[in-house]
């Protein structure tokens, strides 16, 4: 009936090492990193960090580490760049991709909710697609603020699945699936909440910028949201009838074959400075 019976939703990024195929998550990060939308987000977050030589910078939830190297270039030659991830798979891959470099880049396995750093040790901190996968985002933000220096810049990009759209003739099923996918992340709609959260944690100069990107590649959306497996779960929870669900999926595949598939993903880049 369905082709992805054992696929897991992307909220399992907080438990990559306990999944049966952690390498799937590495491939997913590599695929999404290459999209124009993610590249635009990365460049805008890097610019907001306003890095200078000799500073210390952290990328929390660094995945396979490529962004840490970009940050390291901004603080070289005497600065410190640290990548942090909860997954040993990601940290191992980041170190492997770093090769034998003797630069100041470090990769540390740690949970953002319990960071292993002393207070006020980073001039700038960045996170991307992290809090949506975190069981306690308030604890994570509290830790991020704790390890930032006075005046330290904090920049976070989070998707917001309240802005997730899949175009299909069956609009009602698209809305059911958008809500279902959003609710199956730990914090699928956290993007629009970050402005308030930054203020609640005492950050100043706070501003939040919405960004949306259109995707016309169904396999990418399937990979990002385990779309077929998500439909199966929705059917299992009696949110959709199986016949309607299968017709909806086929309409997406037909649109993809004819070059008419379209989906929109949105989120927010939020900036704040520790007072």
C-alpha positions in Angstrom: 0.0 0.0 0.0 2.6 2.5 1.1 6.3 2.5 0.1 8.0 3.9 3.2 6.5 1.9 6.0 9.6 2.2 8.3 10.6 5.8 7.6 10.8 8.1 10.6 9.7 11.7 10.8 12.4 14.3 10.9 11.7 15.2 14.5 14.0 12.2 15.2 17.0 14.5 14.6 17.3 14.6 18.4 17.9 10.8 18.4 19.9 10.2 15.3 22.2 7.7 16.9 19.3 5.5 18.0 17.8 5.2 14.5 18.5 2.2 12.3 20.0 4.3 9.5 21.8 7.4 10.9 23.5 7.8 7.6 20.1 8.8 6.1 20.3 12.0 8.2 23.7 12.8 6.9 22.5 12.4 3.3 19.4 14.6 4.1 21.6 17.4 5.4 23.9 17.2 2.4 20.9 17.4 0.0 19.1 20.3 1.8 22.4 22.3 2.3 22.8 22.4 -1.5 19.5 24.2 -2.1 19.4 27.9 -3.0 17.0 28.6 -0.1 19.3 27.1 2.6 22.3 28.8 1.1 20.6 32.1 1.3 19.7 31.5 4.9 23.2 30.5 5.8 24.7 33.6 4.2 22.2 35.9 6.0 22.9 34.3 9.4 26.6 34.5 8.9 26.4 38.2 8.0 24.2 38.9 11.1 26.9 37.4 13.3 29.3 40.2 12.4 32.4 38.1 13.2 35.8 39.6 13.8 39.3 38.1 14.1 40.1 36.7 17.5 36.5 36.1 18.5 35.0 32.8 19.8 32.0 31.5 17.9 29.7 28.4 18.3 27.4 26.6 15.9 24.9 24.7 18.0 23.4 21.7 16.2 26.3 21.8 13.7 25.5 18.5 11.9 28.3 17.5 9.6 30.2 20.7 10.4 30.5 22.6 7.1 29.1 25.8 8.6 31.7 25.8 11.4 34.4 26.1 8.8 32.6 29.2 7.3 32.4 30.7 10.8 36.1 29.9 11.5 37.1 32.0 8.5 35.4 35.0 10.1 37.4 34.7 13.3 40.7 33.6 12.0 43.6 33.7 12.5 43.5 33.8 16.3 39.8 33.0 17.0 38.0 29.9 18.1 35.1 28.1 16.2 33.2 25.3 17.9 30.6 23.0 16.4 28.3 21.2 18.9 25.9 18.4 18.1 24.1 15.8 20.2 24.8 13.1 17.7 28.0 11.1 17.8 27.3 10.2 14.1 27.3 13.9 13.2 30.3 14.8 15.2 32.3 11.8 13.8 31.4 12.9 10.3 32.3 16.5 11.0 35.7 15.5 12.3 36.3 13.2 9.3 35.4 15.9 6.8 37.8 18.2 8.6 40.6 15.9 7.8 44.0 16.6 9.4 43.6 20.3 9.7 45.4 21.9 12.6 43.1 25.0 12.7 41.2 26.3 15.7 38.0 24.4 14.7 36.6 22.0 17.4 33.7 19.6 17.3 32.1 18.6 20.6 29.3 16.2 21.3 26.8 17.8 23.7 23.1 18.4 24.2 22.0 22.0 23.7 19.9 21.7 26.8 23.0 21.0 28.9 26.0 22.7 27.2 29.4 21.8 28.5 30.8 25.3 28.4 31.4 27.8 31.2 29.3 31.0 31.4 29.9 33.8 28.9 32.5 32.2 26.7 31.3 33.0 23.1 31.1 36.3 21.3 28.6 34.9 18.8 26.3 31.8 18.6 24.4 30.4 15.7 21.8 27.7 15.4 19.9 26.4 12.4 16.9 24.0 12.4 17.7 23.0 16.0 14.9 24.0 18.3 12.2 22.4 16.1 13.9 19.1 17.1 14.5 19.9 20.8 12.2 18.6 23.5 12.6 21.7 25.7 13.4 24.7 23.6 13.3 27.0 26.7 16.0 25.0 28.3 18.0 25.2 25.1 17.6 29.0 24.7 18.5 29.4 28.4 21.8 27.6 27.8 22.6 29.5 24.6 22.1 32.8 26.4 24.2 31.5 29.4 27.3 30.8 27.3 27.1 34.0 25.3 29.3 36.9 26.5 27.8 40.2 27.4 27.0 41.9 24.1 27.2 38.5 22.4 25.2 38.0 19.2 22.8 35.2 18.9 21.3 34.2 15.5 18.8 31.4 15.0 17.1 30.2 11.9 14.0 28.0 12.5 11.5 26.8 10.0 7.9 27.3 10.8 5.5 24.7 9.5 2.6 26.9 10.0 4.0 28.4 6.7 4.3 25.0 5.0 2.2 24.7 1.9 1.7 21.8 -0.6 -0.3 22.7 -3.7 -2.8 20.0 -4.7 -6.3 19.9 -6.1 -7.5 18.4 -2.8 -6.9 21.5 -0.7 -8.5 20.1 2.5 -6.2 17.0 2.5 -3.2 19.3 2.0 -4.3 21.3 5.1 -4.7 18.1 7.1 -1.3 16.9 6.2 0.4 20.3 6.8 -1.1 20.4 10.3 -0.2 16.7 11.0 3.4 17.2 9.9 3.8 20.4 11.9 2.4 18.7 15.0 4.7 15.7 14.7 7.8 17.8 15.2 8.7 18.7 18.7 8.2 22.3 17.9 7.1 22.6 14.3 5.9 26.2 14.6 8.6 27.6 16.8 9.9 30.0 14.1 7.3 32.7 14.7 7.7 32.3 18.5 11.4 33.2 18.6 10.9 37.0 18.7 8.9 36.7 21.9 11.3 34.1 23.3 14.4 36.2 22.7 12.7 39.1 24.6 11.6 36.8 27.4 15.2 35.8 27.9 16.3 39.4 28.2 18.0 39.8 24.8 18.1 43.2 23.3 18.2 44.6 19.7 15.9 41.7 18.8 14.5 41.5 15.3 13.0 38.6 13.3 12.9 38.3 9.6 10.5 35.8 7.7 11.8 34.0 4.7 10.0 31.6 2.4 11.2 29.4 -0.4 9.4 27.5 -3.1 10.3 24.0 -4.0 9.2 22.2 -7.2 11.0 18.9 -6.5 8.7 16.3 -4.8 11.5 13.9 -3.8 13.1 16.7 -1.8 9.8 17.3 0.1 9.3 13.6 0.5 12.8 13.4 2.1 12.4 16.4 4.3 9.0 15.4 5.8 8.8 11.6 5.1 5.7 12.5 3.2 4.4 9.0 2.4 5.1 7.7 5.9 3.4 10.8 7.3 0.3 10.1 5.2 0.3 6.5 6.4 0.3 7.7 10.0 -2.5 10.1 9.4 -4.6 7.3 7.9 -3.7 5.2 10.9 -5.0 7.9 13.2 -8.3 8.2 11.2 -7.5 11.7 10.1 -7.8 10.6 6.4 -9.6 7.9 4.6 -7.1 5.7 2.7 -8.7 6.2 -0.7 -8.5 9.9 -0.4 -5.0 9.8 0.9 -3.8 7.7 -2.0 -5.5 9.9 -4.5 -3.8 12.9 -2.9 -0.4 11.3 -3.1 -0.9 10.3 -6.7 -1.9 13.9 -7.5 1.4 15.1 -6.2 3.3 12.5 -8.1 1.4 13.4 -11.3 2.1 17.1 -10.8 5.8 16.3 -10.3 5.9 14.3 -13.5 4.3 17.2 -15.4 6.5 19.8 -13.8 3.6 21.4 -11.9 4.4 20.3 -8.4 4.9 23.3 -6.0 5.5 23.5 -2.2 6.4 26.4 0.0 8.5 26.3 3.2 9.0 29.2 5.5 10.7 30.3 8.7 12.4 33.1 10.6 15.9 34.3 11.2 15.9 35.9 14.6 18.7 38.0 16.0 19.3 39.2 19.6 22.2 40.5 21.7 22.9 39.6 25.3 22.4 42.6 27.4 
